[in-house]
Amino acid sequence: MRKLGSALVLAGLLAAVPAAADLETAVALVRSQPGVLGAVPDGAGNLWVSVVANPQVDWNSYARLMCRMVVPQQARIFLVKIVDVNSTHRSRNPRNWKMIGGANCALP
């Protein structure tokens, strides 16, 4: 009985690891993209991607591209929010960051 209990605990731990690994993989993938200076997930399913603001870039399309990269990772990222990196220096709270684009990863 003790071995069965240990096996169930081990199976539960192993089942929990892929979810974290999937998020880490998705964030690493986004961070590796050109122009991305940082990517921070939060517990609410948002991925905050910091970039240098450029008015000539369609940041909503860029966010949709980020969604297309993270969705296959099954990382529980629902929204990608592109923010001006300069606004991230003034506050640690993402709500105070200047959002310049975004996408809902559930939409095609």
N, C-alpha and C positions, 0 to 999 in steps of 0.2 A: 504494500500500500504506500509505503514511504517513497519507493522508486517511482510509482505512478504520479504521486504529488509533485515530486521533483521534475519529472518529465513534463507535466502540465505547466509548471512555472517556467521552465526553460522554453517551451513552445510559445507561451504568452510573451516572453521577452523577445524572442526571435520574430514574432509577428509584429511587434511594435517597432522594431528597428527599420524596416523598409520605409515607413512613413517619414521618419526623420531623414533617412538617406535620400529619399525622393526630393524632399524640400531642399536639402543641401545641394543635390545635383542640379536642380532647377535654378537655384540662386547662383551657383558657380557658372552655369551656362550663360545666364544673363550678364553676369559680371565680366565674362570674357568677350562680350560684344564690343565692337568699336564705338567709342563715344560714351560708354557707360563708365561712370566714375564710382558708382556704388549701387548696391542693391540690398535692401533691408526688408525682410518679411516681417509681418506682425501677426499676432494671434488671431486677428479677425479675417484673415484670408487676403490681405492686401500685400502687394509687393511694391515697395517704394523704390523707384529707379532714379538715381540722380545723374543729371547730365548738364553740360554747359548749354544754357538757353541760346537758341539760334532761331530768329524769326523766319528763316527760310525753310525750316524743317517742319513737316507735318507730324507733330508729336503724337497725335491720336493714331495715325497709321503706324508709327514706331511702336507705340504701346500694343497695338494689335499684333505686330510682329513678335513682340516679347511673349504675348499670350500663346501664339502658335508654337513657341519654343517650350514653354513651361507646361502646357496642357498634357503632352504625351508623358511627362514625368510623373503625373498623378500626384502633384505636390500640394493640393488644397490651396492653391492660389486662385482667387476668384476675380480679383481686380488688379490691374497693373496701373500704377500711378506714376507718371513721369514728372519729376520735380527739378526746379532750377537748383543746381548745386550751391549757388551763392546763398540761397535762403536756408540751407541746412546748417550753415555756420552760425546763424543767429539764434537758433533754438534746437533743442534735442527732441522736441515734440513734433511728430510728423504733421499734426493738424496746423502747425504754424508755417509749414513749408509752402512755397509757391508752386502750385500744380500747373504745369504747362501742357499736359496731355494725359490721356487715360483710356483704358479699354476694359470692357467686361469680358473676361475669358470664357464665359458661358455662351456668348453670342458668336455666330460664325463670322 
